Amino acid sequence: MTGDPSASPPVTGLEDWAARADRPFLIGLTGPIGCGKSTVARMLGRIGGFVIDADALARAATAPGESAIPAIRARFGEGVVDATGVLDRAALAAMVFPDPAALADLEAIVHPYVRRRVRQLLDGDEAASAPFVVIEAIKLVEGGLACACDEVWLVVCAPDVQRRRLLERGVTEEDADRRLTAQAGLVERLSSASDRMVSTGGTIEETHVRVEDALAEALAPVMAPLPLGDADRPG
């Protein structure tokens, strides 16, 4: 990965995997909410990559009975977890999005769990047999995953497209504006830690072409050359 190394925290538990010579190429996808990380991840999955959704792993970490729930309750109060242990995600989001310190505390609880699960998946047969692996995470850099990636792709789109996509998901205008405000300047901050930028503006077909081109460029240096046939050998 190129960019400012200080932009990423140490990667606990992934350094030895990243140093292995026999591992697949690893692409990290990050970017602001609503910019199309999941769309790009699905495209890469259809091309043949093994996709790890770190954001889904973060949600799993906060499922009833998981180890993160007691720590979240202790930090944010009983009001964010009901009597059955179900996390009130809307209530928690309302607390952490406007408060950077509270968000950092939540991430400190969840990120270690995510890193452990990512490592388990990287060690699995599906990752080992894939031509490349993708980690999709909005907190790829802050969560300590980017340092293990061969490339980090920053997925972007125009702000008006980003807001429209959030509204199309059923997010209220107030909630959309709150989330966008909380991520103001994120693209600029992530640029130094990213190797390439992929725009999802335009049609889905145009995005697919951009993704295929980016993948071809990323894998070109590590692709083994095809053996020459007799007809191709210099005389």
C-alpha positions in Angstrom: 0.0 0.0 0.0 1.2 3.5 -0.8 0.5 6.7 0.9 1.4 8.0 4.4 2.2 5.0 6.6 1.3 7.0 9.7 -2.3 7.2 8.5 -2.8 3.6 9.6 -2.5 2.2 13.1 -0.6 -1.1 13.7 -2.3 -4.2 12.4 -2.7 -6.6 15.3 -2.8 -10.2 14.1 -2.5 -9.6 10.3 1.2 -8.8 9.9 2.3 -12.4 9.5 -0.4 -13.1 7.0 0.6 -10.1 4.9 4.2 -11.2 4.9 3.4 -14.7 3.5 4.6 -15.4 -0.1 1.8 -17.8 -0.9 -1.2 -15.6 -0.1 -3.6 -14.1 -2.7 -3.5 -10.4 -3.7 -5.5 -8.3 -1.2 -7.5 -5.2 -2.1 -9.1 -3.0 0.5 -12.2 -1.0 -0.4 -13.1 2.1 1.6 -14.9 5.4 1.1 -17.8 7.4 2.5 -21.2 6.0 3.1 -23.4 5.9 0.0 -20.5 6.0 -2.5 -20.8 2.4 -3.7 -18.3 0.3 -1.8 -20.7 -2.6 -1.8 -21.5 -2.2 -5.5 -17.7 -2.4 -6.3 -17.3 -5.3 -3.9 -20.1 -7.3 -5.6 -18.5 -6.6 -9.0 -15.1 -7.8 -7.8 -16.8 -10.9 -6.3 -18.5 -11.7 -9.6 -15.1 -11.4 -11.4 -13.7 -14.1 -9.1 -12.5 -12.4 -5.9 -13.3 -13.6 -2.4 -15.0 -10.7 -0.6 -14.9 -10.0 3.1 -17.5 -7.5 4.3 -15.9 -6.0 7.4 -18.9 -3.8 8.1 -21.1 -6.9 8.2 -18.6 -8.4 10.7 -18.9 -5.2 12.8 -22.6 -5.7 12.9 -22.2 -9.3 13.9 -20.0 -8.2 16.7 -22.9 -6.3 18.2 -25.5 -9.1 17.8 -27.2 -10.3 21.0 -24.9 -12.5 23.1 -21.7 -11.3 21.4 -18.8 -10.1 23.5 -19.1 -6.4 22.4 -22.5 -5.9 23.9 -21.5 -5.7 27.6 -18.7 -3.3 26.7 -21.1 -1.1 24.7 -23.7 -1.2 27.5 -21.0 -0.2 30.0 -19.8 2.7 27.9 -23.0 4.1 26.4 -25.6 3.1 29.0 -28.6 0.8 29.3 -30.6 2.8 26.8 -28.8 1.4 23.8 -29.4 -2.2 24.6 -32.9 -3.6 25.4 -33.7 -6.3 27.9 -33.1 -9.1 25.5 -29.6 -7.9 24.6 -30.6 -6.4 21.2 -28.6 -3.3 20.3 -30.7 -0.2 19.4 -28.5 0.8 16.5 -30.4 4.1 15.8 -30.0 5.2 19.4 -26.3 4.3 19.4 -25.8 6.1 16.0 -27.4 9.2 17.4 -24.9 9.2 20.2 -21.7 8.5 18.3 -22.1 10.3 14.9 -22.0 13.8 16.4 -19.4 13.0 19.0 -15.9 11.9 17.6 -14.7 10.8 21.1 -17.8 8.5 21.5 -17.3 7.1 18.0 -13.7 6.4 18.8 -14.7 4.5 21.9 -17.2 2.4 20.0 -14.6 1.6 17.4 -12.1 0.6 20.1 -14.7 -2.0 21.3 -15.6 -3.3 17.8 -12.4 -3.2 15.7 -10.5 -5.9 17.6 -13.4 -8.4 17.0 -13.5 -7.5 13.3 -9.7 -8.0 12.9 -9.9 -11.4 14.5 -12.8 -12.5 12.2 -11.0 -11.1 9.1 -7.9 -13.1 10.0 -10.0 -16.2 10.4 -11.5 -15.7 7.0 -8.1 -14.9 5.4 -6.8 -18.2 6.7 -9.8 -20.1 5.3 -9.9 -22.3 2.1 -12.0 -19.8 0.2 -9.5 -17.0 0.5 -6.5 -19.3 -0.2 -8.0 -20.6 -3.4 -9.2 -17.2 -4.7 -7.1 -15.2 -7.3 -7.5 -12.1 -5.1 -9.3 -11.1 -1.9 -11.3 -8.0 -1.2 -11.9 -6.4 2.2 -14.8 -3.9 2.2 -14.7 -1.6 5.2 -15.7 2.0 5.8 -13.1 2.0 8.6 -10.5 0.1 6.6 -7.7 2.5 7.6 -8.8 3.5 11.1 -9.7 -0.1 11.9 -6.1 -1.4 11.2 -6.9 -3.4 8.1 -5.3 -1.2 5.4 -1.8 -2.1 6.4 -2.3 -5.7 5.3 -3.6 -4.7 1.9 -1.6 -4.7 -1.3 -3.8 -1.9 -2.6 -6.4 0.4 -1.0 -9.1 1.6 -3.3 -11.1 4.7 -2.4 -14.6 4.5 -3.7 -16.1 8.0 -4.4 -19.0 9.8 -6.0 -20.4 13.3 -6.2 -22.0 14.6 -2.9 -25.4 15.0 -4.5 -25.3 11.4 -5.8 -24.2 10.2 -2.3 -27.1 12.0 -0.6 -29.6 10.8 -3.2 -28.5 7.2 -2.6 -28.9 7.5 1.1 -32.5 8.8 0.7 -33.2 6.0 -1.7 -32.2 3.5 1.0 -35.0 5.0 3.2 -32.7 7.2 5.3 -34.5 10.4 6.4 -33.2 13.7 5.2 -32.2 14.6 8.7 -30.3 11.4 9.3 -28.7 11.6 5.8 -27.4 15.1 6.5 -26.2 14.1 10.0 -24.2 11.2 8.5 -22.8 13.2 5.7 -21.7 16.0 8.1 -20.0 13.4 10.4 -18.0 12.2 7.3 -17.1 15.6 6.0 -13.6 15.7 4.6 -13.3 11.9 4.7 -12.2 11.6 1.1 -9.4 14.1 1.6 -8.2 12.3 4.7 -8.2 8.9 3.1 -6.6 9.9 -0.2 -3.0 9.7 1.3 -3.6 6.2 2.4 -5.2 5.0 -0.9 -3.5 3.7 -4.0 -6.3 4.4 -6.5 -9.7 6.1 -6.6 -12.7 4.5 -8.2 -15.7 6.7 -9.1 -19.1 5.1 -9.1 -20.7 8.1 -10.8 -22.5 7.5 -14.1 -24.1 4.3 -15.1 -23.6 0.8 -13.5 -22.0 -0.3 -16.8 -19.5 2.6 -16.7 -18.6 1.7 -13.1 -18.1 -1.9 -14.1 -15.6 -0.9 -16.8 -13.7 1.3 -14.3 -13.6 -1.6 -11.8 -12.3 -4.1 -14.4 -9.7 -1.6 -15.6 -8.5 -0.9 -12.0 -8.3 -4.7 -11.3 -6.3 -5.3 -14.4 -3.9 -2.6 -13.5 -3.6 -3.8 -9.9 -3.0 -7.4 -10.8 -0.7 -6.9 -13.8 2.6 -6.7 -11.7 1.8 -9.9 -9.9 0.4 -12.0 -12.7 2.6 -14.9 -13.8 3.6 -14.7 -17.4 2.0 -17.3 -19.6 4.5 -20.0 -20.9 5.6 -19.5 -24.4 4.6 -22.1 -27.0 7.2 -23.3 -29.6 5.8 -20.9 -32.2 6.2 -18.0 -29.8 9.8 -18.6 -28.9 12.4 -16.4 -30.5 14.4 -18.1 -33.3 
